[in-house]
Amino acid sequence: MLRVGLTGGIGSGKSAVAARLVERGAVLIDADQIAREVVAPGSDGLAEIVATFSERVLDADGALDRAALGAVVFADEAARRRLEAITHPRVRARTAELTAAAAPDAIVVNDVPLLVEVGLAPTYHLVVVVQAAVPTRLERLVRARGMDRADAERRIAAQADDARRRAAADVVLTNDATLAALHAAVDGLWEQRLLPYERNLRARRVVPATRADVAEADPSWPAQYDRLAARIRHALAPAEYRIDHIGPTAVPGLAADDVIDVQVALPHLADADGPLTDRLAAAGFPRVPGQWWDDPRPAGSGRWEKRLHGSADPGRPVRLHVRAADSPGWRYALLMRDHLRADPDQRSAYLLLKRELVDAAPNAGGSGTARDPWFDEEYLRAEQWAAQTGWRP
């Protein structure tokens, strides 16, 4: 099933987004609600908290006094960690129960206020962040929730800032206008991305990664790669494979087709089959059917075999190349990336060639054997540069 992480600062309108997604058919798991549930009166979670911190954290009715507990753990790191050791496993277990109970074709939205702060982003297929300008958030908190303005300012300052949330976000929903405008944005996200993503994920269907056009360099490509790589690492844990951003989008300032190329290096290519294939598919990176290899450099030296995965997310095409570590194809991908980063003249030459190929055969996306002569020459230039500079992959 598709797992979506939803977060946003206090007063941003995250709850309104969650409610609209439920109206469209999502299954909502509310982290705050679960956190209250696992320490409710009569729960073993509350009993363990009392055993750890004494009855001073209970109110007159025997329920958890959150203010009293906060006073105990706020300035005591060790106490806070003891509390987290009690609550976090229970929250995770209850979340897993609710997720497992959802239908196989469900879109499960996890509403997690501190998703960014506790580093949960890689555990979801997609992270949606709701943001609004701080003055707008303050006005909502004061007007709608009756908060004192100074208290509202402190609450906002205690959370991750907007820049940190945006870095974790695959989708940013801006909520500075009307509720109708927010609903329209949520509806578009549901229809154009979440529904097709879920269908692709369930069918292990890859979004086509061939783009005939050449997009201007996007400064967000490295950050997009970082999010993808974090998901891949999470999916393949506890194994620790080397993962690299390769291809044109890994070269700063270089216009390219808007597809993120990722390389995963395994000890042996045979390790790419079996459980690893299933883990990547479950994380949103299905195997591309067929046999795949790279054209060797220099030409005629035998093909370089690999495995190729793509993305099930219609909003982010990906080519995920799985190669054996230290193999010629693995080394060449890193060498070409680093040489183009270092040589502005060859960056320009590559871009000119790419545009010519797209103009000549727009449906081919700039691929094909017409590139081989230039790439063979570039291989020789790159090897010479590597020898001169002492480059190592």
C-alpha positions in Angstrom: 0.0 0.0 0.0 1.1 3.6 -0.5 2.3 5.2 2.7 2.3 9.0 2.8 3.8 11.1 5.5 2.0 14.3 6.2 3.4 17.1 8.3 3.5 20.8 8.8 4.0 23.4 11.5 1.4 24.3 14.0 -1.2 26.5 12.4 -0.2 25.6 8.9 -3.5 23.8 8.1 -2.2 20.2 8.2 -5.4 19.0 9.8 -7.5 20.5 7.0 -5.3 18.7 4.5 -5.7 15.4 6.4 -9.5 15.8 6.5 -9.7 16.5 2.8 -7.5 13.4 2.0 -9.9 11.3 4.2 -12.8 12.7 2.2 -11.1 11.6 -1.0 -10.6 8.0 0.4 -7.4 8.0 2.3 -6.9 6.0 5.5 -5.6 8.4 8.2 -3.3 7.4 11.0 -3.0 10.3 13.5 0.3 10.1 15.5 -1.0 12.5 18.1 -4.1 10.4 18.7 -2.0 7.2 19.0 0.4 8.9 21.4 -2.6 9.7 23.6 -4.1 6.3 23.2 -0.9 4.4 24.4 -0.8 6.3 27.7 -4.6 6.4 28.4 -5.9 5.5 31.8 -5.6 1.7 32.3 -2.9 1.3 29.7 0.4 -0.5 30.4 2.1 2.6 28.9 0.7 4.8 31.6 1.6 2.2 34.2 5.2 2.1 33.1 5.4 5.9 33.1 4.1 6.0 36.7 6.6 3.3 37.7 9.4 5.4 36.2 8.4 8.9 37.2 6.1 8.3 40.2 2.5 9.4 40.7 3.4 13.0 40.5 2.7 12.8 36.8 -0.9 11.9 37.3 -3.8 14.3 37.7 -6.6 14.0 40.3 -8.6 11.6 38.1 -5.6 9.2 37.5 -4.9 10.3 34.0 -1.6 11.5 32.7 -0.9 15.1 33.6 1.0 16.2 30.5 2.1 19.5 32.0 3.5 17.7 35.1 5.3 15.2 33.0 6.7 17.9 30.7 8.1 19.7 33.7 10.0 16.5 34.7 11.5 15.7 31.3 11.8 19.2 29.6 15.2 20.0 31.0 16.4 16.5 31.7 17.8 14.7 28.6 18.0 11.3 30.4 14.5 11.6 31.6 13.2 12.4 28.2 15.0 9.4 26.7 13.4 7.2 29.4 10.0 8.5 28.4 10.6 8.0 24.7 11.8 4.4 25.4 8.3 3.8 26.9 6.1 5.6 24.4 7.9 5.3 21.0 7.8 1.5 20.7 4.1 1.5 21.6 3.4 4.2 19.1 5.3 2.3 16.4 3.6 -0.9 17.2 0.1 0.6 17.1 0.9 2.4 13.9 2.0 -0.9 12.3 -1.3 -2.5 13.5 -3.4 0.2 11.9 -1.4 0.1 8.7 -1.6 -3.7 8.4 -5.4 -3.4 8.9 -5.8 -1.2 5.9 -6.8 -2.6 2.5 -4.0 -3.7 0.1 -4.9 -0.9 -2.3 -5.2 1.8 0.5 -3.5 5.1 0.5 -2.4 5.4 4.1 -1.7 8.9 5.3 0.4 9.2 8.5 -0.3 12.6 10.1 3.0 13.1 12.1 3.6 16.6 13.5 7.3 15.9 14.3 8.0 13.8 11.2 11.0 15.9 10.2 12.3 16.4 13.7 12.5 12.6 14.4 13.8 11.6 10.9 10.9 9.6 9.7 10.8 10.9 6.1 12.6 7.9 4.5 10.0 5.5 5.8 7.3 6.9 3.5 6.8 6.6 -0.2 6.0 10.3 -0.3 6.2 13.2 2.2 3.7 16.1 2.0 4.5 19.3 3.9 1.8 21.9 4.5 3.2 25.4 5.0 1.9 28.9 5.6 3.6 32.2 6.4 4.4 32.7 10.1 2.1 35.7 10.4 -0.8 33.7 9.0 -0.1 30.8 11.4 0.0 33.2 14.4 -3.3 34.8 13.4 -4.9 31.3 13.1 -3.6 30.2 16.5 -4.7 33.3 18.3 -8.1 33.6 16.5 -9.1 29.9 16.0 -7.4 28.3 19.0 -7.5 31.1 21.5 -3.8 31.0 22.2 -1.8 33.8 23.7 0.3 35.3 21.0 3.6 34.9 22.9 2.7 31.2 23.5 1.9 30.8 19.8 5.3 32.3 18.9 7.1 30.0 21.3 5.3 26.9 19.9 6.2 27.8 16.3 9.9 28.5 17.3 10.2 25.1 19.0 9.4 23.2 15.8 11.5 22.6 12.7 11.6 25.7 10.5 10.1 25.8 7.0 13.4 25.4 5.2 14.1 22.1 7.1 10.6 20.8 6.3 10.9 21.7 2.6 14.1 19.8 2.4 12.2 16.7 3.5 9.2 17.4 1.3 8.3 15.7 -2.0 5.2 17.9 -2.2 4.7 21.3 -0.6 1.1 22.5 -0.2 1.0 26.3 0.5 -1.9 27.3 2.6 -2.0 31.1 2.7 -5.2 31.5 0.8 -8.7 30.1 1.1 -9.9 26.7 2.3 -11.3 26.2 -1.2 -7.9 26.8 -2.7 -6.3 24.3 -0.3 -8.9 21.7 -1.2 -8.3 22.2 -4.9 -4.6 21.6 -4.4 -5.2 18.5 -2.3 -7.6 17.2 -5.0 -5.0 17.7 -7.7 -2.4 15.9 -5.6 -4.9 13.0 -5.0 -5.9 12.6 -8.7 -2.6 13.3 -10.4 -0.1 11.7 -8.1 -1.4 9.6 -5.2 -3.9 7.5 -7.0 -1.6 6.7 -10.0 1.4 6.1 -7.6 -0.7 3.6 -5.6 -1.7 1.7 -8.7 1.8 1.7 -10.1 3.2 0.5 -6.7 0.7 -2.3 -6.5 1.3 -3.4 -10.1 5.1 -2.9 -9.8 4.8 -0.6 -12.8 7.6 1.8 -13.7 6.9 5.4 -14.8 8.6 5.9 -18.1 11.9 7.8 -17.6 12.5 8.8 -21.1 12.0 12.6 -21.7 12.6 14.0 -25.1 13.0 17.5 -23.9 16.1 19.0 -22.1 15.2 20.9 -19.0 17.1 23.8 -17.7 19.3 22.9 -14.7 17.2 22.5 -11.6 19.1 23.4 -8.4 16.7 21.1 -6.4 17.9 18.0 -8.2 20.6 17.2 -5.6 18.0 17.5 -2.8 15.6 15.3 -4.7 18.4 12.7 -5.0 19.1 12.9 -1.3 15.4 12.0 -0.5 15.5 9.1 -3.0 18.8 7.8 -1.7 17.5 8.0 1.9 14.5 5.8 0.9 16.7 3.3 -0.9 19.0 3.0 2.1 16.0 2.5 4.4 14.6 -0.2 2.1 17.9 -2.1 1.9 18.9 -1.8 5.6 20.6 -3.3 7.4 22.9 -3.8 4.4 25.0 -0.7 3.7 25.6 -0.4 0.0 27.2 2.6 -1.7 24.6 4.8 -3.3 25.6 7.7 -5.7 23.9 10.4 -7.7 25.1 9.9 -11.3 24.1 11.1 -14.8 23.5 14.7 -16.0 21.4 15.8 -13.1 24.4 15.1 -10.8 26.4 17.8 -12.6 25.6 21.3 -11.2 24.5 23.8 -13.8 24.0 21.2 -16.6 20.7 21.2 -18.4 19.3 17.7 -18.7 16.2 15.6 -19.1 14.4 15.7 -15.8 15.2 12.2 -14.7 17.3 11.4 -11.6 19.9 8.7 -12.1 20.9 6.8 -9.0 23.6 4.1 -8.8 23.6 1.3 -6.2 26.8 -0.7 -5.9 26.6 -4.3 -4.7 29.4 -6.8 -4.0 28.2 -9.1 -6.8 25.6 -8.4 -9.5 23.8 -11.6 -8.6 22.9 -10.0 -5.3 20.6 -7.7 -7.2 18.1 -10.5 -7.8 15.7 -12.0 -5.3 14.9 -10.2 -2.0 16.7 -7.0 -3.0 14.4 -6.7 -6.1 11.3 -7.1 -3.8 12.6 -4.6 -1.3 13.2 -1.9 -3.9 9.8 -2.6 -5.5 8.0 -2.2 -2.1 9.8 1.1 -1.6 8.5 2.4 -4.9 11.4 1.4 -7.2 10.2 -1.6 -9.3 12.5 -3.6 -11.6 12.3 -2.5 -15.3 11.6 -5.7 -17.3 14.2 -7.1 -19.7 18.0 -7.4 -19.7 20.0 -4.3 -19.4 23.6 -3.3 -20.0 25.8 -0.3 -20.8 27.7 0.3 -24.0 31.3 -0.5 -23.1 34.2 2.1 -23.3 36.1 1.7 -25.4 33.6 0.2 -27.9 33.9 -3.5 -28.6 35.2 -4.5 -25.2 32.1 -6.5 -24.2 28.9 -5.2 -22.7 28.6 -4.1 -19.1 25.7 -5.9 -17.5 23.5 -4.2 -14.8 20.0 -4.3 -13.4 17.7 -1.4 -14.0 14.9 -0.2 -11.7 12.6 2.8 -12.1 10.1 4.8 -10.1 6.4 4.1 -9.5 5.9 7.8 -8.6 4.4 9.7 -11.5 5.8 12.9 -10.1 9.5 11.8 -10.1 10.9 9.6 -12.9 14.1 7.8 -11.8 16.6 5.5 -13.4 18.1 3.3 -10.7 21.2 1.5 -12.0 22.3 -1.5 -9.9 25.9 -2.5 -10.7 28.6 -4.5 -9.2 31.0 -2.4 -7.1 34.4 -1.8 -8.9 33.0 -3.0 -12.2 33.8 -1.1 -15.4 30.2 0.3 -15.7 30.2 1.4 -12.1 33.5 3.2 -12.4 32.6 4.8 -15.7 29.4 6.3 -14.4 31.4 8.0 -11.5 34.3 9.0 -13.8 32.1 10.7 -16.4 30.1 12.5 -13.7 33.2 13.9 -12.0 35.0 14.8 -15.2 32.0 16.8 -16.4 31.8 18.5 -13.0 35.5 19.5 -13.4 35.6 20.5 -17.1 33.2 23.3 -18.2 34.2 22.8 -21.9 33.1 19.2 -21.9 29.9 20.1 -20.1 29.1 22.5 -22.9 30.1 19.9 -25.6 27.9 17.3 -23.9 24.9 19.6 -23.7 25.3 20.7 -27.4 25.4 17.0 -28.4 22.4 16.2 -26.3 20.3 19.0 -27.9 21.3 18.0 -31.4 20.3 14.4 -30.8 16.9 15.5 -29.3 16.3 17.8 -32.3 17.2 15.0 -34.7 15.2 12.3 -33.0 12.8 13.8 -30.3 11.2 10.4 -29.6 14.5 8.8 -28.7 15.2 11.2 -25.8 18.8 11.7 -27.0 19.7 8.1 -26.7 21.2 5.6 -29.1 24.4 4.8 -30.9 24.7 8.2 -32.5 26.3 9.3 -29.2 29.0 6.6 -29.2 31.8 8.5 -31.0 31.6 11.5 -28.7 31.4 9.2 -25.6 34.3 7.2 -26.7 36.4 10.4 -27.1 35.1 11.6 -23.7 36.1 8.3 -22.1 39.7 8.9 -23.3 39.7 12.5 -22.1 38.2 11.5 -18.7 40.8 8.7 -18.3 43.6 11.2 -19.0 42.1 13.6 -16.5 41.9 10.9 -13.9 45.5 9.9 -14.4 46.6 13.6 -14.1 44.6 14.4 -11.0 44.8 11.1 -9.2 41.1 10.7 -9.3 39.6 7.6 -7.5 35.9 6.6 -7.5 
